[in-house]
Amino acid sequence: MGRLFIKYKHEAIIVILLSAISALHYISNTFDTPYHSIYRLLYLIPIILGAFRYGFRGGIIVSLLSSAIYSPHILLTAGLGVEEINIC
């Protein structure tokens, strides 16, 4: 396990950061606006790390991943449920 972590150290750090930031964001109260603004800005740290380590493509991949993690929170706090999204 130690060798595997050392081999994929940067990927593990990015995933751990995304998980921790997302957990903070989803657990906190949605009415604490300053905290949510800080948590939203914290998503930039893994994106920047991905861009430094893997270049432009790494930054794009990490930003798409963080957007996919963050978008359900946006939809749920905006009051959009499954009924409003499924218009078909």
C-alpha angles and dihedrals in degrees: 000000000000094000091048091053092048091049094050097030097133094046091049092050091050092049092046091050093048091048094048094046092047092049091051091047097048095042098049124087113268091223092065093090098175091054093049090051090053093046090049090053091047088067086073092068096069090041091054091045090051091049093049093048101038104019128230094334092052092051092050093048094049092045091052090048093050090047090053090051094045100042098075089056090053092050094046096048092046089060095248110142131177092278093058094044096047099065096154 
